[in-house]
Amino acid sequence: MKTVEREEAYLRAKKRVENLKGFYWNLGTYLIVIPLLAYVNYKTTWEDIKWFWFPLFGWGLGIIFHGFSVFGAHKLFDKNWEDRKIQEFMDRERAMTFKNKEGDSDHN
């Protein structure tokens, strides 16, 4: 691979990592803030209105779209998805079988 191509690949990978990091920060913040908002709602105006649902669904929808932009909705169930999943399960099975065989040989 040429140096220019390698650098471009590095920059694309770095951008992808930054996008992933942003998504995980968004998700982590959501998982902390929403329960706090629900608690504040419960302690203050629970009998009147349950307003915490609005940020829960609004922000949650934003996280879904953010996830699609980072992970790509097209990657969820594209034509190769099934093949990748089959291969993933086969690899796991092979690893477990190998691990079990190693354990059996240790006892002999």
MMTF fields as JSON, N, C-alpha, C and O atoms, coordinates in Angstrom:
{
  "mmtfVersion": "1.0.0",
  "mmtfProducer": "UNKNOWN",
  "numBonds": 431,
  "numAtoms": 432,
  "numGroups": 108,
  "numChains": 1,
  "numModels": 1,
  "chainsPerModel": [1],
  "groupsPerChain": [108],
  "chainIdList": ["A"],
  "bondAtomList": [4, 2, 8, 6, 12, 10, 16, 14, 20, 18, 24, 22, 28, 26, 32, 30, 36, 34, 40, 38, 44, 42, 48, 46, 52, 50, 56, 54, 60, 58, 64, 62, 68, 66, 72, 70, 76, 74, 80, 78, 84, 82, 88, 86, 92, 90, 96, 94, 100, 98, 104, 102, 108, 106, 112, 110, 116, 114, 120, 118, 124, 122, 128, 126, 132, 130, 136, 134, 140, 138, 144, 142, 148, 146, 152, 150, 156, 154, 160, 158, 164, 162, 168, 166, 172, 170, 176, 174, 180, 178, 184, 182, 188, 186, 192, 190, 196, 194, 200, 198, 204, 202, 208, 206, 212, 210, 216, 214, 220, 218, 224, 222, 228, 226, 232, 230, 236, 234, 240, 238, 244, 242, 248, 246, 252, 250, 256, 254, 260, 258, 264, 262, 268, 266, 272, 270, 276, 274, 280, 278, 284, 282, 288, 286, 292, 290, 296, 294, 300, 298, 304, 302, 308, 306, 312, 310, 316, 314, 320, 318, 324, 322, 328, 326, 332, 330, 336, 334, 340, 338, 344, 342, 348, 346, 352, 350, 356, 354, 360, 358, 364, 362, 368, 366, 372, 370, 376, 374, 380, 378, 384, 382, 388, 386, 392, 390, 396, 394, 400, 398, 404, 402, 408, 406, 412, 410, 416, 414, 420, 418, 424, 422, 428, 426],
  "bondOrderList": [1, 1, 1, 1, 1, 1, 1, 1, 1, 1, 1, 1, 1, 1, 1, 1, 1, 1, 1, 1, 1, 1, 1, 1, 1, 1, 1, 1, 1, 1, 1, 1, 1, 1, 1, 1, 1, 1, 1, 1, 1, 1, 1, 1, 1, 1, 1, 1, 1, 1, 1, 1, 1, 1, 1, 1, 1, 1, 1, 1, 1, 1, 1, 1, 1, 1, 1, 1, 1, 1, 1, 1, 1, 1, 1, 1, 1, 1, 1, 1, 1, 1, 1, 1, 1, 1, 1, 1, 1, 1, 1, 1, 1, 1, 1, 1, 1, 1, 1, 1, 1, 1, 1, 1, 1, 1, 1],
  "groupList": [{"groupName": "MET", "atomNameList": ["N", "CA", "C", "O"], "elementList": ["N", "C", "C", "O"], "formalChargeList": [0, 0, 0, 0], "bondAtomList": [1, 0, 2, 1, 3, 2], "bondOrderList": [1, 1, 2], "singleLetterCode": "M", "chemCompType": "L-PEPTIDE LINKING"}, {"groupName": "LYS", "atomNameList": ["N", "CA", "C", "O"], "elementList": ["N", "C", "C", "O"], "formalChargeList": [0, 0, 0, 0], "bondAtomList": [1, 0, 2, 1, 3, 2], "bondOrderList": [1, 1, 2], "singleLetterCode": "K", "chemCompType": "L-PEPTIDE LINKING"}, {"groupName": "THR", "atomNameList": ["N", "CA", "C", "O"], "elementList": ["N", "C", "C", "O"], "formalChargeList": [0, 0, 0, 0], "bondAtomList": [1, 0, 2, 1, 3, 2], "bondOrderList": [1, 1, 2], "singleLetterCode": "T", "chemCompType": "L-PEPTIDE LINKING"}, {"groupName": "VAL", "atomNameList": ["N", "CA", "C", "O"], "elementList": ["N", "C", "C", "O"], "formalChargeList": [0, 0, 0, 0], "bondAtomList": [1, 0, 2, 1, 3, 2], "bondOrderList": [1, 1, 2], "singleLetterCode": "V", "chemCompType": "L-PEPTIDE LINKING"}, {"groupName": "GLU", "atomNameList": ["N", "CA", "C", "O"], "elementList": ["N", "C", "C", "O"], "formalChargeList": [0, 0, 0, 0], "bondAtomList": [1, 0, 2, 1, 3, 2], "bondOrderList": [1, 1, 2], "singleLetterCode": "E", "chemCompType": "L-PEPTIDE LINKING"}, {"groupName": "ARG", "atomNameList": ["N", "CA", "C", "O"], "elementList": ["N", "C", "C", "O"], "formalChargeList": [0, 0, 0, 0], "bondAtomList": [1, 0, 2, 1, 3, 2], "bondOrderList": [1, 1, 2], "singleLetterCode": "R", "chemCompType": "L-PEPTIDE LINKING"}, {"groupName": "ALA", "atomNameList": ["N", "CA", "C", "O"], "elementList": ["N", "C", "C", "O"], "formalChargeList": [0, 0, 0, 0], "bondAtomList": [1, 0, 2, 1, 3, 2], "bondOrderList": [1, 1, 2], "singleLetterCode": "A", "chemCompType": "L-PEPTIDE LINKING"}, {"groupName": "TYR", "atomNameList": ["N", "CA", "C", "O"], "elementList": ["N", "C", "C", "O"], "formalChargeList": [0, 0, 0, 0], "bondAtomList": [1, 0, 2, 1, 3, 2], "bondOrderList": [1, 1, 2], "singleLetterCode": "Y", "chemCompType": "L-PEPTIDE LINKING"}, {"groupName": "LEU", "atomNameList": ["N", "CA", "C", "O"], "elementList": ["N", "C", "C", "O"], "formalChargeList": [0, 0, 0, 0], "bondAtomList": [1, 0, 2, 1, 3, 2], "bondOrderList": [1, 1, 2], "singleLetterCode": "L", "chemCompType": "L-PEPTIDE LINKING"}, {"groupName": "ASN", "atomNameList": ["N", "CA", "C", "O"], "elementList": ["N", "C", "C", "O"], "formalChargeList": [0, 0, 0, 0], "bondAtomList": [1, 0, 2, 1, 3, 2], "bondOrderList": [1, 1, 2], "singleLetterCode": "N", "chemCompType": "L-PEPTIDE LINKING"}, {"groupName": "GLY", "atomNameList": ["N", "CA", "C", "O"], "elementList": ["N", "C", "C", "O"], "formalChargeList": [0, 0, 0, 0], "bondAtomList": [1, 0, 2, 1, 3, 2], "bondOrderList": [1, 1, 2], "singleLetterCode": "G", "chemCompType": "PEPTIDE LINKING"}, {"groupName": "PHE", "atomNameList": ["N", "CA", "C", "O"], "elementList": ["N", "C", "C", "O"], "formalChargeList": [0, 0, 0, 0], "bondAtomList": [1, 0, 2, 1, 3, 2], "bondOrderList": [1, 1, 2], "singleLetterCode": "F", "chemCompType": "L-PEPTIDE LINKING"}, {"groupName": "TRP", "atomNameList": ["N", "CA", "C", "O"], "elementList": ["N", "C", "C", "O"], "formalChargeList": [0, 0, 0, 0], "bondAtomList": [1, 0, 2, 1, 3, 2], "bondOrderList": [1, 1, 2], "singleLetterCode": "W", "chemCompType": "L-PEPTIDE LINKING"}, {"groupName": "ILE", "atomNameList": ["N", "CA", "C", "O"], "elementList": ["N", "C", "C", "O"], "formalChargeList": [0, 0, 0, 0], "bondAtomList": [1, 0, 2, 1, 3, 2], "bondOrderList": [1, 1, 2], "singleLetterCode": "I", "chemCompType": "L-PEPTIDE LINKING"}, {"groupName": "PRO", "atomNameList": ["N", "CA", "C", "O"], "elementList": ["N", "C", "C", "O"], "formalChargeList": [0, 0, 0, 0], "bondAtomList": [1, 0, 2, 1, 3, 2], "bondOrderList": [1, 1, 2], "singleLetterCode": "P", "chemCompType": "L-PEPTIDE LINKING"}, {"groupName": "ASP", "atomNameList": ["N", "CA", "C", "O"], "elementList": ["N", "C", "C", "O"], "formalChargeList": [0, 0, 0, 0], "bondAtomList": [1, 0, 2, 1, 3, 2], "bondOrderList": [1, 1, 2], "singleLetterCode": "D", "chemCompType": "L-PEPTIDE LINKING"}, {"groupName": "HIS", "atomNameList": ["N", "CA", "C", "O"], "elementList": ["N", "C", "C", "O"], "formalChargeList": [0, 0, 0, 0], "bondAtomList": [1, 0, 2, 1, 3, 2], "bondOrderList": [1, 1, 2], "singleLetterCode": "H", "chemCompType": "L-PEPTIDE LINKING"}, {"groupName": "SER", "atomNameList": ["N", "CA", "C", "O"], "elementList": ["N", "C", "C", "O"], "formalChargeList": [0, 0, 0, 0], "bondAtomList": [1, 0, 2, 1, 3, 2], "bondOrderList": [1, 1, 2], "singleLetterCode": "S", "chemCompType": "L-PEPTIDE LINKING"}, {"groupName": "GLN", "atomNameList": ["N", "CA", "C", "O"], "elementList": ["N", "C", "C", "O"], "formalChargeList": [0, 0, 0, 0], "bondAtomList": [1, 0, 2, 1, 3, 2], "bondOrderList": [1, 1, 2], "singleLetterCode": "Q", "chemCompType": "L-PEPTIDE LINKING"}],
  "groupTypeList": [0, 1, 2, 3, 4, 5, 4, 4, 6, 7, 8, 5, 6, 1, 1, 5, 3, 4, 9, 8, 1, 10, 11, 7, 12, 9, 8, 10, 2, 7, 8, 13, 3, 13, 14, 8, 8, 6, 7, 3, 9, 7, 1, 2, 2, 12, 4, 15, 13, 1, 12, 11, 12, 11, 14, 8, 11, 10, 12, 10, 8, 10, 13, 13, 11, 16, 10, 11, 17, 3, 11, 10, 6, 16, 1, 8, 11, 15, 1, 9, 12, 4, 15, 5, 1, 13, 18, 4, 11, 0, 15, 5, 4, 5, 6, 0, 2, 11, 1, 9, 1, 4, 10, 15, 17, 15, 16, 9],
  "groupIdList": [1, 2, 3, 4, 5, 6, 7, 8, 9, 10, 11, 12, 13, 14, 15, 16, 17, 18, 19, 20, 21, 22, 23, 24, 25, 26, 27, 28, 29, 30, 31, 32, 33, 34, 35, 36, 37, 38, 39, 40, 41, 42, 43, 44, 45, 46, 47, 48, 49, 50, 51, 52, 53, 54, 55, 56, 57, 58, 59, 60, 61, 62, 63, 64, 65, 66, 67, 68, 69, 70, 71, 72, 73, 74, 75, 76, 77, 78, 79, 80, 81, 82, 83, 84, 85, 86, 87, 88, 89, 90, 91, 92, 93, 94, 95, 96, 97, 98, 99, 100, 101, 102, 103, 104, 105, 106, 107, 108],
  "secStructList": [7, 7, 2, 2, 2, 2, 2, 2, 2, 2, 2, 2, 2, 2, 2, 2, 2, 2, 2, 2, 2, 2, 2, 2, 2, 2, 2, 2, 2, 2, 2, 2, 2, 2, 2, 2, 2, 2, 2, 2, 2, 2, 2, 2, 1, 6, 6, 6, 7, 7, 6, 6, 2, 2, 2, 2, 2, 2, 2, 2, 2, 2, 2, 2, 2, 2, 2, 0, 0, 0, 0, 0, 4, 4, 4, 6, 1, 7, 6, 6, 2, 2, 2, 2, 2, 2, 2, 2, 2, 2, 2, 2, 2, 2, 2, 2, 2, 2, 2, 2, 2, 2, 2, 2, 2, 2, 2, 7],
  "xCoordList": [0.848, 0.0, 0.895, 1.87, 0.558, 1.34, 1.14, 0.155, 2.098, 2.048, 0.804, 0.169, 0.445, -0.735, -1.994, -2.864, -2.094, -3.256, -3.331, -4.41, -2.181, -2.138, -2.587, -3.327, -2.135, -2.527, -4.019, -4.68, -4.554, -5.989, -6.785, -7.81, -6.32, -6.984, -6.938, -7.917, -5.797, -5.654, -6.635, -7.29, -6.745, -7.65, -9.107, -9.892, -9.472, -10.839, -11.102, -12.162, -10.139, -10.291, -10.382, -11.183, -9.565, -9.588, -10.939, -11.483, -11.481, -12.791, -13.867, -14.768, -13.774, -14.747, -14.67, -15.699, -13.455, -13.278, -13.861, -14.504, -13.642, -14.214, -15.733, -16.377, -16.314, -17.764, -18.282, -19.296, -17.588, -17.972, -17.89, -18.786, -16.817, -16.627, -17.762, -18.3, -18.12, -19.223, -20.533, -21.31, -20.779, -22.008, -22.039, -23.053, -20.928, -20.898, -21.02, -21.645, -20.436, -20.615, -22.078, -22.629, -22.702, -24.107, -24.966, -25.828, -24.727, -25.484, -25.235, -26.179, -23.991, -23.672, -24.325, -24.859, -24.279, -24.909, -26.409, -27.01, -27.005, -28.442, -28.79, -29.764, -27.989, -28.266, -28.086, -28.603, -27.372, -27.21, -28.264, -28.87, -28.481, -29.351, -30.829, -31.564, -31.276, -32.707, -33.199, -34.249, -32.493, -32.966, -32.983, -33.859, -32.014, -32.019, -33.239, -33.87, -33.569, -34.758, -36.021, -36.929, -36.083, -37.243, -37.354, -38.453, -36.23, -36.226, -36.708, -37.54, -36.189, -36.615, -38.107, -38.825, -38.574, -39.996, -40.82, -41.861, -40.346, -41.049, -41.133, -42.164, -40.056, -40.008, -40.743, -41.107, -40.967, -41.548, -42.982, -43.891, -43.206, -44.529, -45.116, -45.816, -44.845, -45.276, -46.795, -47.293, -47.521, -48.987, -49.581, -50.621, -48.926, -49.464, -49.166, -50.08, -47.902, -47.519, -46.211, -45.311, -46.138, -44.912, -44.104, -44.099, -43.423, -42.745, -41.445, -40.928, -40.901, -39.612, -39.719, -38.706, -40.954, -41.137, -40.701, -40.211, -40.877, -40.533, -39.038, -38.674, -38.157, -36.727, -36.329, -35.44, -36.983, -36.651, -36.857, -35.969, -38.036, -38.306, -37.6, -37.108, -37.545, -36.878, -35.396, -34.876, -34.733, -33.297, -33.043, -32.078, -33.922, -33.78, -33.856, -33.09, -34.777, -34.883, -33.615, -33.127, -33.091, -31.832, -30.692, -29.855, -30.654, -29.613, -29.764, -28.771, -30.993, -31.217, -30.66, -29.948, -30.984, -30.483, -28.963, -28.285, -28.441, -26.99, -26.338, -25.318, -26.934, -26.417, -26.448, -25.501, -27.546, -27.625, -26.548, -25.974, -26.27, -25.246, -23.849, -22.983, -23.628, -22.307, -22.121, -21.115, -23.105, -22.974, -23.52, -23.184, -24.357, -24.932, -26.124, -25.989, -27.297, -28.514, -28.404, -28.954, -27.701, -27.561, -26.767, -26.878, -25.968, -25.146, -25.915, -25.459, -27.075, -27.808, -28.259, -27.984, -28.947, -29.49, -29.262, -30.174, -28.068, -27.781, -27.644, -27.777, -27.38, -27.37, -26.263, -26.371, -25.204, -24.11, -24.262, -23.466, -25.287, -25.468, -25.616, -24.961, -26.475, -26.713, -25.428, -25.123, -24.686, -23.421, -22.425, -21.732, -22.358, -21.44, -21.839, -20.982, -23.138, -23.612, -23.342, -22.908, -23.589, -23.308, -21.829, -21.466, -20.977, -19.533, -19.138, -18.295, -19.758, -19.461, -19.807, -19.016, -20.993, -21.397, -20.517, -20.198, -20.128, -19.236, -17.874, -17.289, -17.37, -16.083, -16.15, -15.224, -17.251, -17.423, -17.462, -16.818, -18.229, -18.343, -16.979, -16.618, -16.235, -14.906, -13.978, -13.215, -14.054, -13.214, -13.583, -12.703, -14.877, -15.31, -14.893, -14.453, -15.031, -14.634, -13.139, -12.697, -12.365, -10.913, -10.544, -9.669, -11.229, -10.959, -11.289, -10.538, -12.422, -12.811, -11.828, -11.503, -11.354, -10.39, -9.075, -8.439, -8.662, -7.444, -7.609, -6.692, -8.793, -9.066, -9.064, -8.597, -9.589, -9.604, -8.196, -7.888, -7.337, -5.974, -5.141, -4.174, -5.509, -4.791, -5.051, -4.21, -6.229, -6.595, -6.009, -5.993, -5.534, -5.007, -3.576, -2.985],
  "yCoordList": [-1.171, 0.0, 1.235, 1.31, 2.178, 3.403, 4.235, 4.081, 5.116, 5.957, 6.829, 6.981, 7.406, 8.269, 7.459, 7.912, 6.271, 5.418, 5.005, 4.962, 4.705, 4.308, 5.466, 5.268, 6.67, 7.835, 8.116, 8.454, 7.978, 8.167, 7.12, 7.436, 5.889, 4.821, 5.126, 4.915, 5.621, 5.986, 7.093, 7.017, 8.122, 9.236, 8.779, 9.235, 7.88, 7.336, 6.542, 6.671, 5.728, 4.928, 5.833, 5.589, 6.866, 7.799, 8.501, 8.67, 8.909, 9.559, 8.602, 9.006, 7.353, 6.35, 6.16, 6.045, 6.128, 5.992, 7.211, 7.067, 8.399, 9.606, 9.55, 9.94, 9.066, 8.931, 7.92, 8.157, 6.799, 5.79, 6.363, 6.158, 7.074, 7.68, 8.658, 8.67, 9.473, 10.414, 9.707, 10.14, 8.618, 7.857, 7.279, 7.379, 6.671, 6.063, 7.113, 6.851, 8.291, 9.369, 9.795, 10.001, 9.926, 10.302, 9.267, 9.621, 8.0, 6.921, 6.881, 6.74, 7.002, 6.982, 8.13, 7.946, 9.313, 10.477, 10.268, 10.584, 9.741, 9.436, 8.489, 8.705, 7.444, 6.437, 6.978, 6.394, 8.07, 8.703, 9.785, 9.858, 10.624, 11.788, 11.407, 11.953, 10.499, 10.159, 9.632, 10.078, 8.707, 8.302, 9.461, 9.522, 10.373, 11.542, 12.419, 12.908, 12.618, 13.402, 12.718, 13.38, 11.408, 10.664, 10.82, 10.976, 10.778, 10.954, 12.354, 12.503, 13.374, 14.75, 14.89, 15.509, 14.327, 14.367, 13.678, 14.184, 12.536, 11.772, 12.559, 12.544, 13.239, 13.979, 15.318, 15.855, 15.862, 17.207, 17.205, 17.589, 16.796, 16.959, 15.64, 15.609, 14.564, 13.239, 13.142, 12.522, 13.742, 13.654, 14.454, 14.083, 15.546, 16.417, 15.892, 15.618, 15.756, 15.33, 14.557, 14.882, 13.563, 12.763, 13.242, 12.608, 14.38, 15.055, 14.387, 14.673, 13.498, 12.882, 12.039, 11.744, 11.644, 10.854, 11.633, 11.042, 12.946, 13.749, 13.693, 13.39, 13.974, 13.827, 12.371, 12.089, 11.445, 10.036, 9.62, 9.025, 9.936, 9.537, 10.426, 9.934, 11.733, 12.639, 12.348, 12.182, 12.288, 12.004, 10.577, 10.311, 9.658, 8.262, 8.128, 7.376, 8.855, 8.847, 9.42, 8.914, 10.478, 11.048, 10.047, 9.987, 9.26, 8.238, 7.159, 6.67, 6.794, 5.791, 6.293, 5.567, 7.533, 8.086, 8.265, 8.052, 8.654, 8.779, 7.415, 7.308, 6.384, 5.027, 4.603, 3.992, 4.928, 4.597, 5.325, 4.765, 6.577, 7.321, 6.768, 6.803, 6.262, 5.732, 4.311, 3.992, 3.463, 2.054, 1.745, 0.719, 2.628, 2.447, 1.517, 0.326, 2.065, 1.253, 0.17, -0.919, 0.46, -0.513, -1.739, -2.807, -1.577, -2.698, -3.657, -4.772, -3.229, -4.073, -5.377, -6.463, -5.261, -6.46, -6.453, -6.759, -6.112, -6.144, -7.592, -8.517, -7.782, -9.144, -10.006, -11.232, -9.389, -10.163, -10.378, -11.091, -9.76, -9.861, -11.314, -11.755, -12.039, -13.429, -14.248, -15.047, -14.051, -14.776, -14.426, -15.302, -13.14, -12.724, -13.332, -13.764, -13.367, -13.942, -15.441, -15.958, -16.13, -17.567, -17.807, -18.686, -17.027, -17.178, -16.885, -17.574, -15.851, -15.501, -16.661, -17.01, -17.256, -18.377, -19.601, -20.329, -19.826, -20.951, -20.742, -21.683, -19.508, -19.209, -19.419, -19.962, -18.985, -19.196, -20.681, -21.141, -21.421, -22.865, -23.539, -24.403, -23.138, -23.7, -23.375, -24.228, -22.145, -21.741, -22.528, -22.95, -22.725, -23.487, -24.949, -25.555, -25.508, -26.897, -27.055, -28.004, -26.123, -26.158, -26.047, -26.76, -25.136, -24.933, -26.2, -26.594, -26.839, -28.069, -29.195, -29.97, -29.292, -30.338, -30.121, -31.08, -28.859, -28.562, -28.982, -29.541, -28.708, -29.086, -30.587, -31.089, -31.325, -32.783, -33.347, -34.312, -32.763, -33.283, -33.012, -33.725, -31.989, -31.7, -32.767, -33.005, -33.415, -34.42, -35.783, -36.648, -36.007, -37.329, -37.494, -38.543],
  "zCoordList": [0.0, 0.0, 0.0, 0.748, -0.828, -0.911, 0.349, 1.071, 0.589, 1.784, 1.799, 2.842, 0.653, 0.569, 0.863, 1.607, 0.287, 0.534, 1.998, 2.589, 2.568, 3.981, 4.871, 5.834, 4.543, 5.336, 5.197, 6.179, 3.985, 3.784, 4.556, 5.159, 4.539, 5.292, 6.786, 7.501, 7.247, 8.656, 9.023, 10.063, 8.18, 8.461, 8.472, 9.303, 7.554, 7.552, 8.828, 9.441, 9.218, 10.441, 11.669, 12.571, 11.695, 12.821, 12.904, 13.995, 11.765, 11.728, 12.231, 12.966, 11.841, 12.286, 13.796, 14.462, 14.339, 15.788, 16.508, 17.548, 15.964, 16.561, 16.548, 17.522, 15.448, 15.371, 16.389, 17.046, 16.518, 17.514, 18.928, 19.747, 19.196, 20.512, 20.813, 21.921, 19.832, 20.004, 20.285, 21.136, 19.572, 19.795, 21.204, 21.895, 21.635, 22.967, 24.076, 25.104, 23.881, 24.85, 24.904, 25.985, 23.745, 23.678, 24.404, 25.209, 24.119, 24.748, 26.257, 27.035, 26.669, 28.095, 28.848, 29.942, 28.253, 28.873, 28.986, 30.013, 27.944, 27.942, 29.087, 29.808, 29.245, 30.272, 31.69, 32.643, 31.837, 33.148, 33.369, 34.438, 32.358, 32.517, 32.577, 33.4, 31.743, 31.706, 33.056, 33.519, 33.707, 35.04, 36.049, 36.911, 35.937, 36.821, 36.557, 37.494, 35.289, 34.957, 35.458, 35.961, 35.324, 35.824, 37.34, 37.872, 38.027, 39.481, 39.861, 40.756, 39.185, 39.458, 39.186, 39.972, 38.092, 37.755, 38.846, 39.263, 39.296, 40.328, 41.637, 42.308, 41.995, 43.259, 43.204, 44.249, 42.02, 41.935, 41.421, 42.157, 40.21, 39.585, 39.104, 38.091, 39.807, 39.35, 39.213, 38.274, 40.128, 40.102, 38.946, 38.403, 38.571, 37.53, 36.13, 35.352, 35.821, 34.469, 34.541, 35.316, 33.742, 33.663, 32.449, 31.393, 32.635, 31.526, 31.11, 30.03, 31.948, 31.59, 30.326, 29.692, 29.949, 28.719, 27.477, 26.515, 27.494, 26.318, 26.004, 24.868, 26.972, 26.642, 26.414, 25.61, 27.119, 26.936, 25.482, 24.871, 24.928, 23.545, 22.528, 21.513, 22.79, 21.854, 21.722, 20.619, 22.849, 22.86, 22.389, 21.672, 22.802, 22.371, 20.864, 20.262, 20.253, 18.793, 18.162, 17.151, 18.772, 18.294, 18.371, 17.471, 19.441, 19.585, 18.518, 17.979, 18.216, 17.161, 15.832, 15.139, 15.48, 14.22, 14.251, 13.245, 15.403, 15.547, 15.326, 14.646, 15.902, 15.712, 14.259, 13.763, 13.568, 12.14, 11.351, 10.417, 11.724, 10.981, 11.259, 10.384, 12.463, 12.819, 12.304, 11.67, 12.586, 12.239, 10.852, 10.26, 10.34, 9.019, 9.048, 9.328, 8.755, 8.736, 7.681, 7.844, 6.606, 5.528, 5.965, 5.363, 7.016, 7.472, 8.372, 8.626, 8.852, 9.784, 9.134, 9.645, 8.016, 7.384, 5.879, 5.11, 5.46, 4.033, 3.576, 4.377, 2.297, 1.752, 2.35, 2.347, 2.862, 3.447, 4.95, 5.561, 5.546, 6.986, 7.431, 8.374, 6.748, 7.122, 7.017, 7.902, 5.944, 5.776, 6.883, 7.399, 7.244, 8.31, 9.646, 10.418, 9.92, 11.17, 11.217, 12.246, 10.135, 10.071, 10.331, 11.112, 9.678, 9.869, 11.314, 11.888, 11.899, 13.29, 14.23, 15.106, 14.042, 14.894, 14.664, 15.604, 13.415, 13.126, 13.784, 14.32, 13.743, 14.375, 15.884, 16.485, 16.488, 17.928, 18.26, 19.203, 17.466, 17.683, 17.546, 18.345, 16.534, 16.309, 17.485, 17.938, 17.968, 19.101, 20.356, 21.105, 20.588, 21.763, 21.643, 22.619, 20.454, 20.233, 20.459, 21.106, 19.923, 20.092, 21.569, 22.061, 22.266, 23.686, 24.477, 25.37, 24.142, 24.832, 24.552, 25.451, 23.325, 22.982, 23.713, 24.148, 23.852, 24.608, 26.057, 26.658, 26.619, 28.0, 28.181, 29.204, 27.186, 27.253, 27.193, 27.892, 26.368, 26.225, 27.476, 27.743, 28.241, 29.48, 30.539, 31.407, 30.465, 31.457, 31.146, 32.023, 29.948, 29.553, 29.933, 29.674]
}
